[in-house]
Amino acid sequence: MALVYSTDSGRIAPEKAEAAVPESDGFVRIRRETKGRKGKGVTCISGLGIDEKALKVLAKELKKRSGTGGSVKDFVIEMQGDQRDLAKEMLEKKGYKVKFSGG
């Protein structure tokens, strides 16, 4: 049972465990997904091997360049629409090796 409240310091916030950055095999994978999104296409970028803070900065840059929305979930950048070619071009300029995966 975890300690939730102490009369000394008040409410005690649960300790957040740092999520480990998944290892990269040297290739960034870009795929297009529609499953579970009511037919709307989303470009997913995975395998970057960088921490979450740097991932959010990169996602912001990609979204700004493409003019679309998106998010970062579980070390995967999700961008609205089919942005595979633009993402590949930008990531290659940054020095990443890029592969398309899936259909």
C-alpha positions in Angstrom: 0.0 0.0 0.0 1.4 3.4 -1.0 1.5 6.5 1.1 -1.0 9.0 -0.1 -1.2 11.7 2.6 1.1 12.7 5.5 0.3 15.1 8.3 3.8 16.5 7.9 3.8 17.5 4.2 0.2 17.0 3.0 -0.7 15.2 -0.2 2.1 13.1 -1.6 2.3 12.8 -5.4 3.1 9.4 -6.8 6.6 9.1 -8.2 6.7 9.1 -11.9 8.9 6.4 -13.4 11.0 7.6 -16.3 10.1 5.7 -19.5 13.1 4.1 -21.1 13.9 5.3 -24.6 13.4 2.4 -27.0 16.6 1.4 -28.8 16.9 2.2 -32.5 18.3 -0.2 -35.1 19.7 2.8 -37.1 16.6 3.3 -39.2 13.6 5.6 -38.7 10.4 3.9 -39.9 7.6 6.0 -41.4 4.2 4.4 -42.0 0.7 5.4 -42.7 -2.1 4.2 -40.4 -5.9 4.4 -40.7 -6.9 1.6 -38.3 -9.0 2.8 -35.4 -9.1 6.3 -36.7 -12.5 6.3 -38.6 -10.7 6.1 -42.0 -8.6 9.2 -41.4 -4.9 8.7 -42.3 -2.1 9.4 -39.9 1.6 9.3 -40.6 3.5 7.5 -37.8 7.3 8.0 -37.3 9.1 5.6 -35.0 12.6 4.3 -34.2 14.2 7.6 -33.6 16.0 6.5 -30.4 15.8 10.0 -28.7 14.3 11.0 -25.4 10.7 12.4 -25.2 11.7 16.0 -24.8 13.8 16.0 -28.0 11.0 14.0 -29.7 8.4 16.7 -28.9 10.7 19.4 -30.4 11.2 17.4 -33.6 7.4 16.7 -33.8 6.7 20.4 -33.5 9.2 21.2 -36.3 7.7 18.5 -38.5 4.1 19.7 -37.8 5.0 23.3 -38.5 6.7 22.4 -41.8 3.7 20.3 -43.0 1.0 22.7 -41.6 -0.8 19.9 -39.8 -1.6 18.7 -36.3 -0.3 15.7 -34.5 1.1 14.4 -31.2 3.8 12.2 -29.6 2.6 9.0 -28.0 4.8 6.2 -26.7 7.9 7.5 -28.5 6.0 7.6 -31.8 5.3 10.9 -33.7 1.8 11.0 -35.2 1.0 13.6 -37.8 -2.4 14.1 -39.4 -2.7 13.1 -43.1 -0.3 11.5 -45.5 3.0 13.4 -44.8 5.4 10.5 -45.5 7.4 12.2 -48.3 7.8 15.5 -46.4 8.8 13.7 -43.2 11.3 11.5 -45.1 12.9 14.6 -46.7 13.2 16.5 -43.4 14.6 13.5 -41.5 17.2 12.7 -44.1 18.4 16.3 -44.0 18.8 15.9 -40.2 21.0 12.8 -40.9 18.6 10.0 -40.2 18.4 6.8 -42.3 14.7 6.5 -43.3 12.6 3.5 -44.4 9.0 3.3 -45.3 7.2 0.4 -43.6 3.8 -1.1 -44.2 1.6 -0.8 -47.3 
